[in-house]
Amino acid sequence: MSERAAPFYCPYCGDEDLRPSEAGHGAWECAACNRAFGLKFLGLLARGPRHDVGGDGI
Ligand SMILES: [Zn+2]
């Protein structure tokens, strides 16, 4: 699996015209609204993955 998280849509204007920024790892630029933003993986949630299994024991 890739270490990179690639956004599909700009979080500010919703456009898809995104390209990696040279500002650094996880930095992206939106050509539509001219914004630069960063994605950062913060870690896993303490509650763990969601289990969709019913109450059929552990
Ligand atoms: Zn945008």
N, CA, C, O and the ligand as a Tripos MOL2 file, in Angstrom:
@<TRIPOS>MOLECULE
protein
  233   231    59     0     0
PROTEIN
NO_CHARGES

@<TRIPOS>ATOM
      1 N           0.8430   -1.1910    0.0000 N.3       1 MET1
      2 CA          0.0000    0.0000    0.0000 C.3       1 MET1
      3 C           0.8800    1.2450    0.0000 C.2       1 MET1
      4 O           1.9350    1.2830    0.6330 O.2       1 MET1
      5 N           0.4320    2.2310   -0.7060 N.am      2 SER2
      6 CA          1.2150    3.4560   -0.8150 C.3       2 SER2
      7 C           1.1760    4.2440    0.4860 C.2       2 SER2
      8 O           0.1810    4.2260    1.2100 O.2       2 SER2
      9 N           2.2580    4.9240    0.7650 N.am      3 GLU3
     10 CA          2.3110    5.7530    1.9580 C.3       3 GLU3
     11 C           1.5650    7.0590    1.7470 C.2       3 GLU3
     12 O           1.2400    7.7590    2.7060 O.2       3 GLU3
     13 N           1.3000    7.3780    0.5170 N.am      4 ARG4
     14 CA          0.6880    8.6610    0.2080 C.3       4 ARG4
     15 C          -0.8330    8.5840    0.2810 C.2       4 ARG4
     16 O          -1.4520    7.5940   -0.1080 O.2       4 ARG4
     17 N          -1.3940    9.6450    0.7850 N.am      5 ALA5
     18 CA         -2.8400    9.7670    0.7710 C.3       5 ALA5
     19 C          -3.1960   10.7880   -0.2990 C.2       5 ALA5
     20 O          -2.8830   11.9710   -0.1670 O.2       5 ALA5
     21 N          -3.8410   10.3360   -1.3390 N.am      6 ALA6
     22 CA         -4.1530   11.2310   -2.4430 C.3       6 ALA6
     23 C          -5.6080   11.6640   -2.3590 C.2       6 ALA6
     24 O          -6.5140   10.8320   -2.4240 O.2       6 ALA6
     25 N          -5.8290   12.9450   -2.2190 N.am      7 PRO7
     26 CA         -7.2050   13.4370   -2.1750 C.3       7 PRO7
     27 C          -7.8330   13.4090   -3.5670 C.2       7 PRO7
     28 O          -7.1480   13.6440   -4.5630 O.2       7 PRO7
     29 N          -9.0810   13.1350   -3.6340 N.am      8 PHE8
     30 CA         -9.7850   13.1260   -4.9140 C.3       8 PHE8
     31 C         -10.4570   14.4630   -5.1920 C.2       8 PHE8
     32 O         -10.6660   14.8380   -6.3460 O.2       8 PHE8
     33 N         -10.7880   15.1690   -4.1320 N.am      9 TYR9
     34 CA        -11.4640   16.4500   -4.2850 C.3       9 TYR9
     35 C         -10.8190   17.4830   -3.3760 C.2       9 TYR9
     36 O         -10.3390   17.1650   -2.2880 O.2       9 TYR9
     37 N         -10.8170   18.7100   -3.8360 N.am     10 CYS10
     38 CA        -10.3270   19.7920   -2.9960 C.3      10 CYS10
     39 C         -11.2710   19.9650   -1.8030 C.2      10 CYS10
     40 O         -12.4820   20.0740   -1.9950 O.2      10 CYS10
     41 N         -10.7450   19.9920   -0.5870 N.am     11 PRO11
     42 CA        -11.6010   20.1480    0.5930 C.3      11 PRO11
     43 C         -12.2040   21.5390    0.7110 C.2      11 PRO11
     44 O         -13.0730   21.7680    1.5520 O.2      11 PRO11
     45 N         -11.7570   22.4600   -0.1140 N.am     12 TYR12
     46 CA        -12.2430   23.8360   -0.0160 C.3      12 TYR12
     47 C         -13.2580   24.1780   -1.0930 C.2      12 TYR12
     48 O         -14.2670   24.8280   -0.8180 O.2      12 TYR12
     49 N         -12.9950   23.7430   -2.3160 N.am     13 CYS13
     50 CA        -13.9190   24.1000   -3.3850 C.3      13 CYS13
     51 C         -14.5320   22.8640   -4.0410 C.2      13 CYS13
     52 O         -15.4800   22.9800   -4.8190 O.2      13 CYS13
     53 N         -13.9970   21.6840   -3.7330 N.am     14 GLY14
     54 CA        -14.5860   20.4700   -4.2630 C.3      14 GLY14
     55 C         -14.1260   20.1120   -5.6630 C.2      14 GLY14
     56 O         -14.6200   19.1430   -6.2400 O.2      14 GLY14
     57 N         -13.2060   20.8570   -6.2180 N.am     15 ASP15
     58 CA        -12.7370   20.5640   -7.5590 C.3      15 ASP15
     59 C         -11.7980   19.3600   -7.5500 C.2      15 ASP15
     60 O         -11.2290   18.9930   -6.5220 O.2      15 ASP15
     61 N         -11.6590   18.7650   -8.7240 N.am     16 GLU16
     62 CA        -10.8170   17.5690   -8.8350 C.3      16 GLU16
     63 C          -9.4550   17.8690   -9.4330 C.2      16 GLU16
     64 O          -8.6370   16.9660   -9.6120 O.2      16 GLU16
     65 N          -9.2140   19.1090   -9.7350 N.am     17 ASP17
     66 CA         -7.9590   19.4680  -10.3940 C.3      17 ASP17
     67 C          -6.8570   19.6710   -9.3580 C.2      17 ASP17
     68 O          -6.3970   20.7900   -9.1310 O.2      17 ASP17
     69 N          -6.4490   18.5780   -8.7430 N.am     18 LEU18
     70 CA         -5.4350   18.6340   -7.7080 C.3      18 LEU18
     71 C          -4.1090   18.1100   -8.2360 C.2      18 LEU18
     72 O          -4.0680   17.2120   -9.0770 O.2      18 LEU18
     73 N          -3.0420   18.6790   -7.7340 N.am     19 ARG19
     74 CA         -1.7280   18.1810   -8.1010 C.3      19 ARG19
     75 C          -0.7970   18.2860   -6.9060 C.2      19 ARG19
     76 O          -0.9350   19.1910   -6.0820 O.2      19 ARG19
     77 N           0.1490   17.3630   -6.8110 N.am     20 PRO20
     78 CA          1.0720   17.4050   -5.6700 C.3      20 PRO20
     79 C           1.8520   18.7040   -5.6420 C.2      20 PRO20
     80 O           2.3070   19.1950   -6.6750 O.2      20 PRO20
     81 N           1.9990   19.2470   -4.4630 N.am     21 SER21
     82 CA          2.7480   20.4920   -4.3070 C.3      21 SER21
     83 C           4.2100   20.1980   -4.0260 C.2      21 SER21
     84 O           4.5540   19.1560   -3.4680 O.2      21 SER21
     85 N           5.0390   21.1040   -4.4100 N.am     22 GLU22
     86 CA          6.4600   20.9620   -4.1120 C.3      22 GLU22
     87 C           6.7800   21.4640   -2.7110 C.2      22 GLU22
     88 O           7.9360   21.4580   -2.2880 O.2      22 GLU22
     89 N           5.7560   21.8940   -2.0030 N.am     23 ALA23
     90 CA          5.9600   22.4330   -0.6600 C.3      23 ALA23
     91 C           6.3960   21.3510    0.3190 C.2      23 ALA23
     92 O           6.9880   21.6480    1.3570 O.2      23 ALA23
     93 N           6.1060   20.1120   -0.0080 N.am     24 GLY24
     94 CA          6.5270   19.0500    0.8900 C.3      24 GLY24
     95 C           5.6390   17.8290    0.7710 C.2      24 GLY24
     96 O           4.6950   17.7950   -0.0190 O.2      24 GLY24
     97 N           5.9580   16.8370    1.5640 N.am     25 HIS25
     98 CA          5.2160   15.5830    1.5400 C.3      25 HIS25
     99 C           3.7820   15.8130    2.0270 C.2      25 HIS25
    100 O           3.5630   16.4430    3.0620 O.2      25 HIS25
    101 N           2.8420   15.3120    1.2920 N.am     26 GLY26
    102 CA          1.4530   15.4460    1.6820 C.3      26 GLY26
    103 C           0.8500   16.7960    1.3360 C.2      26 GLY26
    104 O          -0.2800   17.0940    1.7240 O.2      26 GLY26
    105 N           1.5990   17.6120    0.6070 N.am     27 ALA27
    106 CA          1.0920   18.9250    0.2200 C.3      27 ALA27
    107 C           0.4850   18.8510   -1.1770 C.2      27 ALA27
    108 O           1.0430   18.2330   -2.0840 O.2      27 ALA27
    109 N          -0.6480   19.4830   -1.3260 N.am     28 TRP28
    110 CA         -1.3570   19.4760   -2.6010 C.3      28 TRP28
    111 C          -1.7770   20.8840   -2.9690 C.2      28 TRP28
    112 O          -1.9300   21.7640   -2.1220 O.2      28 TRP28
    113 N          -1.9550   21.0590   -4.2580 N.am     29 GLU29
    114 CA         -2.4190   22.3520   -4.7420 C.3      29 GLU29
    115 C          -3.6670   22.1540   -5.5770 C.2      29 GLU29
    116 O          -3.7790   21.2110   -6.3610 O.2      29 GLU29
    117 N          -4.5890   23.0590   -5.3880 N.am     30 CYS30
    118 CA         -5.8110   23.0280   -6.1800 C.3      30 CYS30
    119 C          -5.7180   24.1090   -7.2540 C.2      30 CYS30
    120 O          -5.5470   25.2930   -6.9600 O.2      30 CYS30
    121 N          -5.8340   23.6750   -8.4870 N.am     31 ALA31
    122 CA         -5.7140   24.6290   -9.5950 C.3      31 ALA31
    123 C          -6.9810   25.4560   -9.7410 C.2      31 ALA31
    124 O          -6.9620   26.5240  -10.3520 O.2      31 ALA31
    125 N          -8.0720   24.9700   -9.1870 N.am     32 ALA32
    126 CA         -9.3370   25.6700   -9.3470 C.3      32 ALA32
    127 C          -9.4420   26.8830   -8.4170 C.2      32 ALA32
    128 O          -9.8270   27.9710   -8.8460 O.2      32 ALA32
    129 N          -9.0990   26.6900   -7.1560 N.am     33 CYS33
    130 CA         -9.2360   27.7980   -6.1980 C.3      33 CYS33
    131 C          -7.8840   28.3480   -5.7690 C.2      33 CYS33
    132 O          -7.8030   29.2740   -4.9630 O.2      33 CYS33
    133 N          -6.8310   27.7680   -6.3160 N.am     34 ASN34
    134 CA         -5.4790   28.2910   -6.0770 C.3      34 ASN34
    135 C          -5.0490   28.1700   -4.6190 C.2      34 ASN34
    136 O          -4.2510   28.9660   -4.1240 O.2      34 ASN34
    137 N          -5.5870   27.1680   -3.9470 N.am     35 ARG35
    138 CA         -5.2080   26.9480   -2.5540 C.3      35 ARG35
    139 C          -4.1750   25.8220   -2.4660 C.2      35 ARG35
    140 O          -4.1590   24.9020   -3.2840 O.2      35 ARG35
    141 N          -3.3410   25.9200   -1.4780 N.am     36 ALA36
    142 CA         -2.4290   24.8280   -1.1530 C.3      36 ALA36
    143 C          -2.7870   24.3160    0.2300 C.2      36 ALA36
    144 O          -3.0650   25.0890    1.1480 O.2      36 ALA36
    145 N          -2.7760   23.0160    0.3560 N.am     37 PHE37
    146 CA         -3.1350   22.4380    1.6550 C.3      37 PHE37
    147 C          -2.3320   21.1630    1.8570 C.2      37 PHE37
    148 O          -1.7030   20.6500    0.9310 O.2      37 PHE37
    149 N          -2.3670   20.6650    3.0860 N.am     38 GLY38
    150 CA         -1.5870   19.4810    3.3890 C.3      38 GLY38
    151 C          -2.4390   18.3900    3.9910 C.2      38 GLY38
    152 O          -3.3960   18.6500    4.7200 O.2      38 GLY38
    153 N          -2.0730   17.1650    3.6720 N.am     39 LEU39
    154 CA         -2.7130   16.0100    4.2840 C.3      39 LEU39
    155 C          -1.7220   15.3550    5.2340 C.2      39 LEU39
    156 O          -0.5490   15.1740    4.9060 O.2      39 LEU39
    157 N          -2.1980   15.0160    6.3780 N.am     40 LYS40
    158 CA         -1.3190   14.3810    7.3480 C.3      40 LYS40
    159 C          -2.0350   13.2360    8.0300 C.2      40 LYS40
    160 O          -3.1580   13.3720    8.5150 O.2      40 LYS40
    161 N          -1.3610   12.1200    8.0520 N.am     41 PHE41
    162 CA         -1.8990   10.9590    8.7470 C.3      41 PHE41
    163 C          -1.6250   11.1150   10.2350 C.2      41 PHE41
    164 O          -0.4740   11.2170   10.6590 O.2      41 PHE41
    165 N          -2.6900   11.1330   11.0160 N.am     42 LEU42
    166 CA         -2.5420   11.4150   12.4370 C.3      42 LEU42
    167 C          -2.3710   10.1690   13.2810 C.2      42 LEU42
    168 O          -1.8810   10.2440   14.4080 O.2      42 LEU42
    169 N          -2.7660    9.0320   12.7540 N.am     43 GLY43
    170 CA         -2.6720    7.8030   13.5280 C.3      43 GLY43
    171 C          -3.9850    7.0570   13.5120 C.2      43 GLY43
    172 O          -4.9900    7.5380   12.9890 O.2      43 GLY43
    173 N          -3.9580    5.8970   14.0840 N.am     44 LEU44
    174 CA         -5.1510    5.0790   14.1180 C.3      44 LEU44
    175 C          -6.0170    5.4610   15.3100 C.2      44 LEU44
    176 O          -5.5240    5.9140   16.3430 O.2      44 LEU44
    177 N          -7.3030    5.2690   15.1400 N.am     45 LEU45
    178 CA         -8.2260    5.5830   16.2250 C.3      45 LEU45
    179 C          -8.1120    4.5330   17.3220 C.2      45 LEU45
    180 O          -7.8950    3.3510   17.0570 O.2      45 LEU45
    181 N          -8.2620    4.9850   18.5370 N.am     46 ALA46
    182 CA         -8.0930    4.0940   19.6760 C.3      46 ALA46
    183 C          -9.1620    3.0190   19.7320 C.2      46 ALA46
    184 O          -8.9510    1.9510   20.3060 O.2      46 ALA46
    185 N         -10.3200    3.3080   19.1300 N.am     47 ARG47
    186 CA        -11.4120    2.3360   19.2100 C.3      47 ARG47
    187 C         -11.2170    1.1660   18.2760 C.2      47 ARG47
    188 O         -11.9160    0.1600   18.3890 O.2      47 ARG47
    189 N         -10.2770    1.2790   17.3520 N.am     48 GLY48
    190 CA         -9.9980    0.1910   16.4420 C.3      48 GLY48
    191 C         -10.9500    0.1810   15.2740 C.2      48 GLY48
    192 O         -11.8520    1.0150   15.1860 O.2      48 GLY48
    193 N         -10.7490   -0.7660   14.3740 N.am     49 PRO49
    194 CA        -11.5930   -0.8460   13.1800 C.3      49 PRO49
    195 C         -13.0410   -1.1350   13.5530 C.2      49 PRO49
    196 O         -13.3420   -1.7370   14.5830 O.2      49 PRO49
    197 N         -13.9110   -0.6850   12.6810 N.am     50 ARG50
    198 CA        -15.3310   -0.9300   12.9180 C.3      50 ARG50
    199 C         -15.6910   -2.3610   12.5710 C.2      50 ARG50
    200 O         -15.2600   -2.9070   11.5550 O.2      50 ARG50
    201 N         -16.4780   -2.9420   13.4250 N.am     51 HIS51
    202 CA        -16.9350   -4.3000   13.1640 C.3      51 HIS51
    203 C         -18.4260   -4.2690   12.8700 C.2      51 HIS51
    204 O         -19.2370   -3.8140   13.6760 O.2      51 HIS51
    205 N         -18.7490   -4.7610   11.7040 N.am     52 ASP52
    206 CA        -20.1500   -4.7730   11.3060 C.3      52 ASP52
    207 C         -20.8420   -6.0860   11.6380 C.2      52 ASP52
    208 O         -21.9800   -6.3280   11.2370 O.2      52 ASP52
    209 N         -20.1420   -6.9140   12.3690 N.am     53 VAL53
    210 CA        -20.7020   -8.2070   12.7220 C.3      53 VAL53
    211 C         -21.7550   -8.0230   13.8200 C.2      53 VAL53
    212 O         -21.6190   -7.1530   14.6800 O.2      53 VAL53
    213 N         -22.7620   -8.8190   13.7830 N.am     54 GLY54
    214 CA        -23.8070   -8.7400   14.7870 C.3      54 GLY54
    215 C         -23.3690   -9.3240   16.1110 C.2      54 GLY54
    216 O         -22.1780   -9.5300   16.3460 O.2      54 GLY54
    217 N         -24.3130   -9.5850   16.9590 N.am     55 GLY55
    218 CA        -23.9790  -10.0610   18.2980 C.3      55 GLY55
    219 C         -23.8510  -11.5670   18.3720 C.2      55 GLY55
    220 O         -24.4970  -12.2080   19.2010 O.2      55 GLY55
    221 N         -23.0320  -12.1290   17.5240 N.am     56 ASP56
    222 CA        -22.8630  -13.5760   17.4960 C.3      56 ASP56
    223 C         -21.6140  -14.0240   18.2520 C.2      56 ASP56
    224 O         -20.9080  -14.9330   17.8150 O.2      56 ASP56
    225 N         -21.3580  -13.4080   19.3430 N.am     57 GLY57
    226 CA        -20.1910  -13.7920   20.1250 C.3      57 GLY57
    227 C         -18.9450  -13.0710   19.6830 C.2      57 GLY57
    228 O         -18.9640  -12.2430   18.7720 O.2      57 GLY57
    229 N         -17.8860  -13.3970   20.3360 N.am     58 ILE58
    230 CA        -16.6340  -12.7050   20.0620 C.3      58 ILE58
    231 C         -15.8250  -13.4700   19.0190 C.2      58 ILE58
    232 O         -14.7300  -13.0430   18.6530 O.2      58 ILE58
    233 ZN         -9.9720   24.0780   -4.5820 Zn       59 ZN59
@<TRIPOS>BOND
     1     1     2 1
     2     2     3 1
     3     3     4 2
     4     3     5 am
     5     5     6 1
     6     6     7 1
     7     7     8 2
     8     7     9 am
     9     9    10 1
    10    10    11 1
    11    11    12 2
    12    11    13 am
    13    13    14 1
    14    14    15 1
    15    15    16 2
    16    15    17 am
    17    17    18 1
    18    18    19 1
    19    19    20 2
    20    19    21 am
    21    21    22 1
    22    22    23 1
    23    23    24 2
    24    23    25 am
    25    25    26 1
    26    26    27 1
    27    27    28 2
    28    27    29 am
    29    29    30 1
    30    30    31 1
    31    31    32 2
    32    31    33 am
    33    33    34 1
    34    34    35 1
    35    35    36 2
    36    35    37 am
    37    37    38 1
    38    38    39 1
    39    39    40 2
    40    39    41 am
    41    41    42 1
    42    42    43 1
    43    43    44 2
    44    43    45 am
    45    45    46 1
    46    46    47 1
    47    47    48 2
    48    47    49 am
    49    49    50 1
    50    50    51 1
    51    51    52 2
    52    51    53 am
    53    53    54 1
    54    54    55 1
    55    55    56 2
    56    55    57 am
    57    57    58 1
    58    58    59 1
    59    59    60 2
    60    59    61 am
    61    61    62 1
    62    62    63 1
    63    63    64 2
    64    63    65 am
    65    65    66 1
    66    66    67 1
    67    67    68 2
    68    67    69 am
    69    69    70 1
    70    70    71 1
    71    71    72 2
    72    71    73 am
    73    73    74 1
    74    74    75 1
    75    75    76 2
    76    75    77 am
    77    77    78 1
    78    78    79 1
    79    79    80 2
    80    79    81 am
    81    81    82 1
    82    82    83 1
    83    83    84 2
    84    83    85 am
    85    85    86 1
    86    86    87 1
    87    87    88 2
    88    87    89 am
    89    89    90 1
    90    90    91 1
    91    91    92 2
    92    91    93 am
    93    93    94 1
    94    94    95 1
    95    95    96 2
    96    95    97 am
    97    97    98 1
    98    98    99 1
    99    99   100 2
   100    99   101 am
   101   101   102 1
   102   102   103 1
   103   103   104 2
   104   103   105 am
   105   105   106 1
   106   106   107 1
   107   107   108 2
   108   107   109 am
   109   109   110 1
   110   110   111 1
   111   111   112 2
   112   111   113 am
   113   113   114 1
   114   114   115 1
   115   115   116 2
   116   115   117 am
   117   117   118 1
   118   118   119 1
   119   119   120 2
   120   119   121 am
   121   121   122 1
   122   122   123 1
   123   123   124 2
   124   123   125 am
   125   125   126 1
   126   126   127 1
   127   127   128 2
   128   127   129 am
   129   129   130 1
   130   130   131 1
   131   131   132 2
   132   131   133 am
   133   133   134 1
   134   134   135 1
   135   135   136 2
   136   135   137 am
   137   137   138 1
   138   138   139 1
   139   139   140 2
   140   139   141 am
   141   141   142 1
   142   142   143 1
   143   143   144 2
   144   143   145 am
   145   145   146 1
   146   146   147 1
   147   147   148 2
   148   147   149 am
   149   149   150 1
   150   150   151 1
   151   151   152 2
   152   151   153 am
   153   153   154 1
   154   154   155 1
   155   155   156 2
   156   155   157 am
   157   157   158 1
   158   158   159 1
   159   159   160 2
   160   159   161 am
   161   161   162 1
   162   162   163 1
   163   163   164 2
   164   163   165 am
   165   165   166 1
   166   166   167 1
   167   167   168 2
   168   167   169 am
   169   169   170 1
   170   170   171 1
   171   171   172 2
   172   171   173 am
   173   173   174 1
   174   174   175 1
   175   175   176 2
   176   175   177 am
   177   177   178 1
   178   178   179 1
   179   179   180 2
   180   179   181 am
   181   181   182 1
   182   182   183 1
   183   183   184 2
   184   183   185 am
   185   185   186 1
   186   186   187 1
   187   187   188 2
   188   187   189 am
   189   189   190 1
   190   190   191 1
   191   191   192 2
   192   191   193 am
   193   193   194 1
   194   194   195 1
   195   195   196 2
   196   195   197 am
   197   197   198 1
   198   198   199 1
   199   199   200 2
   200   199   201 am
   201   201   202 1
   202   202   203 1
   203   203   204 2
   204   203   205 am
   205   205   206 1
   206   206   207 1
   207   207   208 2
   208   207   209 am
   209   209   210 1
   210   210   211 1
   211   211   212 2
   212   211   213 am
   213   213   214 1
   214   214   215 1
   215   215   216 2
   216   215   217 am
   217   217   218 1
   218   218   219 1
   219   219   220 2
   220   219   221 am
   221   221   222 1
   222   222   223 1
   223   223   224 2
   224   223   225 am
   225   225   226 1
   226   226   227 1
   227   227   228 2
   228   227   229 am
   229   229   230 1
   230   230   231 1
   231   231   232 2
@<TRIPOS>SUBSTRUCTURE
     1 MET1         2 RESIDUE 1 A MET
     2 SER2         6 RESIDUE 1 A SER
     3 GLU3        10 RESIDUE 1 A GLU
     4 ARG4        14 RESIDUE 1 A ARG
     5 ALA5        18 RESIDUE 1 A ALA
     6 ALA6        22 RESIDUE 1 A ALA
     7 PRO7        26 RESIDUE 1 A PRO
     8 PHE8        30 RESIDUE 1 A PHE
     9 TYR9        34 RESIDUE 1 A TYR
    10 CYS10       38 RESIDUE 1 A CYS
    11 PRO11       42 RESIDUE 1 A PRO
    12 TYR12       46 RESIDUE 1 A TYR
    13 CYS13       50 RESIDUE 1 A CYS
    14 GLY14       54 RESIDUE 1 A GLY
    15 ASP15       58 RESIDUE 1 A ASP
    16 GLU16       62 RESIDUE 1 A GLU
    17 ASP17       66 RESIDUE 1 A ASP
    18 LEU18       70 RESIDUE 1 A LEU
    19 ARG19       74 RESIDUE 1 A ARG
    20 PRO20       78 RESIDUE 1 A PRO
    21 SER21       82 RESIDUE 1 A SER
    22 GLU22       86 RESIDUE 1 A GLU
    23 ALA23       90 RESIDUE 1 A ALA
    24 GLY24       94 RESIDUE 1 A GLY
    25 HIS25       98 RESIDUE 1 A HIS
    26 GLY26      102 RESIDUE 1 A GLY
    27 ALA27      106 RESIDUE 1 A ALA
    28 TRP28      110 RESIDUE 1 A TRP
    29 GLU29      114 RESIDUE 1 A GLU
    30 CYS30      118 RESIDUE 1 A CYS
    31 ALA31      122 RESIDUE 1 A ALA
    32 ALA32      126 RESIDUE 1 A ALA
    33 CYS33      130 RESIDUE 1 A CYS
    34 ASN34      134 RESIDUE 1 A ASN
    35 ARG35      138 RESIDUE 1 A ARG
    36 ALA36      142 RESIDUE 1 A ALA
    37 PHE37      146 RESIDUE 1 A PHE
    38 GLY38      150 RESIDUE 1 A GLY
    39 LEU39      154 RESIDUE 1 A LEU
    40 LYS40      158 RESIDUE 1 A LYS
    41 PHE41      162 RESIDUE 1 A PHE
    42 LEU42      166 RESIDUE 1 A LEU
    43 GLY43      170 RESIDUE 1 A GLY
    44 LEU44      174 RESIDUE 1 A LEU
    45 LEU45      178 RESIDUE 1 A LEU
    46 ALA46      182 RESIDUE 1 A ALA
    47 ARG47      186 RESIDUE 1 A ARG
    48 GLY48      190 RESIDUE 1 A GLY
    49 PRO49      194 RESIDUE 1 A PRO
    50 ARG50      198 RESIDUE 1 A ARG
    51 HIS51      202 RESIDUE 1 A HIS
    52 ASP52      206 RESIDUE 1 A ASP
    53 VAL53      210 RESIDUE 1 A VAL
    54 GLY54      214 RESIDUE 1 A GLY
    55 GLY55      218 RESIDUE 1 A GLY
    56 ASP56      222 RESIDUE 1 A ASP
    57 GLY57      226 RESIDUE 1 A GLY
    58 ILE58      230 RESIDUE 1 A ILE
    59 ZN59       233 GROUP 0 **** ****
